[in-house]
Amino acid sequence: MVALTVEKPHQLALKPESGVEPAAGEVLVRVHRAGICGSDLHIYHGSNPFAVYPRIIGHEFSGEVEAVGAGVTGLAPGDHVVVDPVVSCGRCYACRVGRSNVCANLEVFGVHRDGGFRNRVPVPAANAIKVDPDLPFAIAALAEPFSIAANVLSRTGIDAGDTVLIYGAGTVGLTVLQVAKLHGARCIVADLDEARLERARGFGADVTIDSRTASVPETVRTENEGLGPTIVIDGAGVPALLEEACRVASPAGRIGLLGFSPAPCNISQQEIVKKELTLVGSRLNRRLLPQVIGWLESGKLAPSAMITQTFAADRAAEAFSLIENDPSSTIKVQLSFD
């Protein structure tokens, strides 16, 4: 067994790991595919305030059940699963009102507890979501990134009558785009990188804006009968975009924030009150993986083009280097533990 560990910031190690067994209420998952997320890079760089080192990273992973602990029902060895990385207490206020993704005692695989960049990982049985064995492990491992998009669009609301402006055509923006298109919405994507915008067009963007050369507010001004986008999603995490989002959003518009920069930003109370805007934060997912898996299994989502590179686990350092040094060539890079 091997485990990809961040020993301390900027120090990545592939280390042997001793055998593990599932405790009562757990299943042991044999990992096959795992995606590298921006938050894994934040841990690698030491900029995630929640991580404690050393930490086995990875929270986007799929595999098969190898063993089940005492008391587990509904899962058996051989079942293919995706792991929901969100572990909540079930007792605090957030959990009691159905918002387990912001549990007061939240633990996330790969952040607060050791994650899925290893051959085998024990997880609570409730976090192992069964998938059709015909669904490739690589596609199944995309369920968690798509659950982020599903969560923010559930927070803002989404239907076929919406016009959605998405800031950022990276992995987050492209997942939001695909889920919004699944609901029939009109989608506009803005980014600074033409290669990413080309990908957005390939995933169904109705309009793309190269914000190096075109004004986003001017471009979207005529949308929705001149009122502007009904939904604005910040998939870039740039603080200054919130002020612009408030200016361009339609009256009664909704703004969803996915970024987590600590830097302050200036927003106008007047814009928010005048247009009665709704601003929502979105973190992780609120038990939405079964819904996303249904979309993947049915073909409503067909995201195979999201996977741009796959590396064997022992080449993880190369994968990280590629993402950092040539980000335009990547959307989702996965590690294979086969």
C-alpha positions as CSV (number, residue, x, y, z in Angstrom):
1,M,0.0,0.0,0.0
2,V,1.1,3.5,-0.8
3,A,-0.1,6.9,0.4
4,L,0.5,10.3,-1.1
5,T,1.3,12.5,1.9
6,V,2.1,16.2,2.3
7,E,4.7,16.0,5.0
8,K,4.8,19.7,5.4
9,P,4.2,22.6,3.0
10,H,6.0,22.1,-0.3
11,Q,7.1,18.5,0.6
12,L,5.2,15.7,-1.1
13,A,6.0,12.1,-0.3
14,L,4.8,8.7,-1.6
15,K,5.1,6.5,1.5
16,P,4.3,2.9,2.2
17,E,1.3,2.5,4.5
18,S,0.5,-0.4,6.8
19,G,-2.7,-2.4,6.3
20,V,-6.0,-1.0,7.5
21,E,-9.2,-2.6,8.5
22,P,-12.7,-1.0,8.7
23,A,-14.1,-0.2,12.1
24,A,-17.7,-0.8,13.0
25,G,-19.9,1.2,10.7
26,E,-17.1,1.7,8.2
27,V,-16.2,0.1,4.8
28,L,-12.7,-0.3,3.4
29,V,-12.5,1.2,-0.1
30,R,-9.9,0.1,-2.6
31,V,-9.2,3.3,-4.4
32,H,-9.0,3.2,-8.2
33,R,-9.1,6.9,-9.4
34,A,-8.7,10.2,-7.6
35,G,-8.8,13.7,-8.9
36,I,-6.4,16.5,-7.9
37,C,-8.3,19.6,-6.7
38,G,-7.1,23.2,-6.1
39,S,-7.6,22.6,-2.4
40,D,-5.0,19.8,-2.6
41,L,-2.6,22.4,-4.0
42,H,-3.5,24.8,-1.2
43,I,-2.5,22.1,1.4
44,Y,0.7,21.4,-0.5
45,H,1.5,25.1,-0.4
46,G,0.6,25.5,3.2
47,S,-2.3,28.0,2.5
48,N,-5.2,25.8,3.8
49,P,-5.8,26.9,7.4
50,F,-7.6,23.7,8.3
51,A,-5.0,21.1,7.4
52,V,-2.6,19.6,9.9
53,Y,0.6,18.0,8.7
54,P,1.5,15.4,7.8
55,R,-1.7,14.8,5.8
56,I,-2.7,12.2,3.2
57,I,-4.6,14.4,0.8
58,G,-7.3,13.7,-1.8
59,H,-11.1,14.1,-1.5
60,E,-12.3,13.2,-5.1
61,F,-12.1,9.5,-5.3
62,S,-13.8,6.4,-6.4
63,G,-13.2,2.7,-5.9
64,E,-14.7,-0.6,-4.8
65,V,-15.6,-1.9,-1.4
66,E,-13.0,-4.4,-0.2
67,A,-14.3,-5.1,3.3
68,V,-17.2,-4.0,5.5
69,G,-17.1,-3.4,9.3
70,A,-19.6,-4.7,11.8
71,G,-23.1,-3.4,11.5
72,V,-22.8,-2.2,7.9
73,T,-25.8,-3.0,5.7
74,G,-26.5,-2.1,2.1
75,L,-22.9,-2.4,1.0
76,A,-20.8,-5.5,0.2
77,P,-17.4,-6.3,-1.0
78,G,-17.2,-5.7,-4.8
79,D,-19.6,-2.8,-4.8
80,H,-18.4,0.2,-6.8
81,V,-18.6,3.5,-4.8
82,V,-17.8,7.2,-4.8
83,V,-16.9,8.7,-1.4
84,D,-18.6,11.8,-0.1
85,P,-15.7,13.5,1.7
86,V,-18.0,15.5,4.1
87,V,-18.2,13.9,7.5
88,S,-20.6,15.7,9.9
89,C,-21.6,15.2,13.5
90,G,-25.4,15.1,13.0
91,R,-26.0,17.0,16.2
92,C,-25.2,20.7,15.8
93,Y,-27.5,23.4,14.6
94,A,-26.3,23.2,10.9
95,C,-26.8,19.4,10.9
96,R,-30.3,19.7,12.5
97,V,-31.5,22.1,9.7
98,G,-30.1,19.9,6.9
99,R,-26.9,21.9,6.3
100,S,-24.4,19.2,7.2
101,N,-21.8,20.6,4.8
102,V,-21.2,23.5,7.3
103,C,-21.4,21.3,10.4
104,A,-19.8,23.0,13.4
105,N,-17.7,19.8,13.8
106,L,-17.0,19.3,10.1
107,E,-14.3,16.9,9.0
108,V,-13.4,16.6,5.3
109,F,-11.4,13.7,3.9
110,G,-8.0,14.9,2.7
111,V,-8.2,18.0,4.9
112,H,-9.2,17.4,8.5
113,R,-8.6,13.7,8.3
114,D,-6.5,11.5,5.9
115,G,-7.9,11.3,2.5
116,G,-8.1,9.2,-0.6
117,F,-4.7,9.5,-2.3
118,R,-3.8,6.0,-1.2
119,N,-4.6,2.4,-2.2
120,R,-7.1,1.7,0.6
121,V,-9.1,4.0,2.8
122,P,-11.6,3.3,5.6
123,V,-14.7,5.5,5.4
124,P,-18.0,5.7,7.2
125,A,-20.5,3.5,5.4
126,A,-22.9,6.5,5.0
127,N,-20.2,8.3,3.0
128,A,-19.8,5.5,0.5
129,I,-22.3,6.0,-2.3
130,K,-22.9,3.0,-4.5
131,V,-22.6,3.5,-8.3
132,D,-23.4,1.4,-11.3
133,P,-20.4,-0.9,-12.0
134,D,-20.7,0.1,-15.7
135,L,-19.8,3.6,-14.8
136,P,-16.0,4.0,-15.2
137,F,-14.1,4.8,-12.1
138,A,-12.6,7.8,-13.8
139,I,-16.1,9.3,-14.5
140,A,-17.3,8.3,-11.0
141,A,-14.5,10.3,-9.5
142,L,-15.9,13.4,-11.1
143,A,-19.0,13.2,-9.0
144,E,-17.5,15.2,-6.1
145,P,-16.5,18.2,-8.2
146,F,-19.9,18.2,-9.8
147,S,-21.5,18.1,-6.4
148,I,-19.9,21.5,-5.7
149,A,-21.7,22.9,-8.8
150,A,-24.9,21.2,-7.8
151,N,-24.6,22.7,-4.3
152,V,-24.1,26.3,-5.4
153,L,-27.0,26.1,-7.9
154,S,-29.2,24.6,-5.3
155,R,-28.4,27.6,-3.1
156,T,-29.2,30.1,-5.8
157,G,-32.0,28.1,-7.4
158,I,-31.8,27.3,-11.1
159,D,-34.3,26.6,-13.9
160,A,-34.7,26.9,-17.6
161,G,-35.7,30.5,-17.3
162,D,-32.4,31.7,-15.8
163,T,-29.5,33.5,-17.5
164,V,-26.4,32.5,-15.6
165,L,-23.1,34.5,-15.7
166,I,-20.1,32.4,-14.5
167,Y,-16.9,34.0,-13.6
168,G,-14.0,31.6,-14.4
169,A,-13.7,28.8,-16.9
170,G,-11.5,26.5,-14.8
171,T,-12.7,23.2,-13.3
172,V,-15.2,24.9,-11.0
173,G,-16.7,27.1,-13.7
174,L,-17.0,24.3,-16.2
175,T,-18.9,22.1,-13.7
176,V,-21.2,24.9,-12.9
177,L,-21.7,25.5,-16.6
178,Q,-22.6,21.8,-17.3
179,V,-25.1,21.6,-14.4
180,A,-26.7,24.9,-15.3
181,K,-27.1,23.7,-18.9
182,L,-28.6,20.4,-17.7
183,H,-31.3,22.5,-16.1
184,G,-31.9,24.4,-19.5
185,A,-30.4,27.7,-18.4
186,R,-28.7,30.2,-20.8
187,C,-25.0,30.4,-19.8
188,I,-22.4,33.1,-20.2
189,V,-18.8,32.4,-19.2
190,A,-16.1,35.0,-18.6
191,D,-12.4,34.2,-18.2
192,L,-8.9,35.7,-19.0
193,D,-7.7,32.5,-20.9
194,E,-8.9,31.9,-24.5
195,A,-8.1,28.2,-24.2
196,R,-10.4,27.8,-21.3
197,L,-13.1,29.8,-23.0
198,E,-12.8,27.4,-26.0
199,R,-13.4,24.5,-23.6
200,A,-16.4,26.3,-22.2
201,R,-17.9,26.6,-25.6
202,G,-17.3,22.9,-26.1
203,F,-19.3,22.3,-22.9
204,G,-22.3,24.4,-24.1
205,A,-21.6,28.0,-23.1
206,D,-24.0,30.2,-25.1
207,V,-21.7,33.2,-24.8
208,T,-18.0,33.5,-23.8
209,I,-16.3,36.7,-22.8
210,D,-12.5,37.2,-22.9
211,S,-12.3,39.7,-20.1
212,R,-8.9,40.9,-21.2
213,T,-10.4,42.5,-24.2
214,A,-14.1,42.9,-23.5
215,S,-16.1,44.5,-20.6
216,V,-18.2,41.9,-18.8
217,P,-20.8,44.5,-17.6
218,E,-21.1,45.9,-21.2
219,T,-21.4,42.4,-22.7
220,V,-24.1,41.2,-20.4
221,R,-26.0,44.5,-20.2
222,T,-28.6,43.4,-22.9
223,E,-29.3,40.0,-21.3
224,N,-32.6,39.2,-19.8
225,E,-34.5,42.0,-21.6
226,G,-31.8,44.5,-20.5
227,L,-32.0,43.6,-16.8
228,G,-28.8,41.4,-16.7
229,P,-28.1,37.9,-15.6
230,T,-30.5,36.4,-13.1
231,I,-27.8,34.3,-11.5
232,V,-24.1,35.2,-11.1
233,I,-21.6,32.5,-9.9
234,D,-18.1,33.5,-8.8
235,G,-16.0,30.4,-9.7
236,A,-12.8,32.4,-9.7
237,G,-12.6,33.5,-6.1
238,V,-11.4,37.0,-6.9
239,P,-12.8,39.5,-4.2
240,A,-13.2,42.4,-6.7
241,L,-15.7,40.3,-8.7
242,L,-18.4,40.5,-6.0
243,E,-18.8,44.3,-6.5
244,E,-19.1,43.8,-10.2
245,A,-21.6,40.9,-9.7
246,C,-23.8,43.1,-7.7
247,R,-23.8,45.8,-10.4
248,V,-24.5,43.4,-13.3
249,A,-27.1,41.1,-11.7
250,S,-30.8,41.5,-12.5
251,P,-33.2,42.9,-10.0
252,A,-34.2,39.9,-7.8
253,G,-31.0,38.2,-9.0
254,R,-29.0,35.7,-7.0
255,I,-25.2,35.6,-6.5
256,G,-23.4,32.4,-5.5
257,L,-19.9,32.6,-4.0
258,L,-17.5,29.6,-4.3
259,G,-14.2,31.4,-3.7
260,F,-12.6,31.7,-0.3
261,S,-10.1,34.5,-0.4
262,P,-9.7,36.2,2.9
263,A,-9.1,39.6,1.2
264,P,-11.8,42.2,1.7
265,C,-13.9,43.6,-1.1
266,N,-16.1,46.7,-1.6
267,I,-19.8,46.1,-2.2
268,S,-22.6,48.5,-2.4
269,Q,-25.4,48.1,0.0
270,Q,-27.4,50.3,-2.3
271,E,-27.2,47.8,-5.2
272,I,-28.1,44.9,-2.9
273,V,-31.1,46.6,-1.4
274,K,-32.3,48.4,-4.6
275,K,-32.4,45.2,-6.5
276,E,-33.2,42.9,-3.5
277,L,-30.3,40.7,-4.4
278,T,-29.7,37.4,-2.7
279,L,-26.0,36.6,-1.9
280,V,-25.2,33.0,-0.8
281,G,-22.0,31.3,0.1
282,S,-21.6,27.6,-0.9
283,R,-19.2,25.1,0.6
284,L,-18.7,21.5,-0.4
285,N,-22.0,19.7,-0.9
286,R,-25.1,18.9,1.1
287,R,-25.5,15.2,0.5
288,L,-25.9,15.8,-3.2
289,L,-23.7,13.0,-4.6
290,P,-26.6,10.5,-5.1
291,Q,-28.2,13.1,-7.4
292,V,-25.0,13.8,-9.3
293,I,-24.3,10.1,-9.7
294,G,-27.8,9.7,-11.2
295,W,-26.9,12.4,-13.7
296,L,-23.7,10.6,-14.6
297,E,-25.3,7.1,-14.8
298,S,-28.2,8.4,-17.0
299,G,-25.9,10.3,-19.4
300,K,-27.5,13.7,-18.5
301,L,-23.9,14.7,-17.7
302,A,-21.3,13.5,-20.1
303,P,-18.1,15.0,-18.7
304,S,-15.3,12.6,-20.0
305,A,-13.6,15.6,-21.7
306,M,-13.0,17.1,-18.3
307,I,-10.3,14.5,-17.6
308,T,-7.3,15.9,-19.5
309,Q,-4.5,13.9,-18.0
310,T,-4.1,10.7,-15.9
311,F,-0.9,9.9,-14.0
312,A,0.1,6.7,-12.1
313,A,0.1,7.5,-8.4
314,D,3.9,7.2,-8.2
315,R,4.1,10.1,-10.7
316,A,2.0,12.4,-8.5
317,A,4.8,15.0,-8.3
318,E,4.8,15.3,-12.1
319,A,1.0,15.8,-12.0
320,F,1.3,18.6,-9.4
321,S,4.0,20.2,-11.5
322,L,1.9,20.2,-14.6
323,I,-1.1,21.8,-12.9
324,E,1.1,24.5,-11.4
325,N,3.3,25.2,-14.4
326,D,0.9,24.7,-17.4
327,P,-2.6,25.2,-16.0
328,S,-4.1,26.0,-19.4
329,S,-3.4,22.5,-20.5
330,T,-5.4,20.9,-17.7
331,I,-9.0,20.7,-16.5
332,K,-9.0,17.7,-14.2
333,V,-5.9,15.7,-13.6
334,Q,-6.5,12.3,-12.0
335,L,-4.2,9.8,-10.3
336,S,-4.6,6.1,-10.9
337,F,-4.1,3.7,-8.0
338,D,-4.7,0.5,-10.1
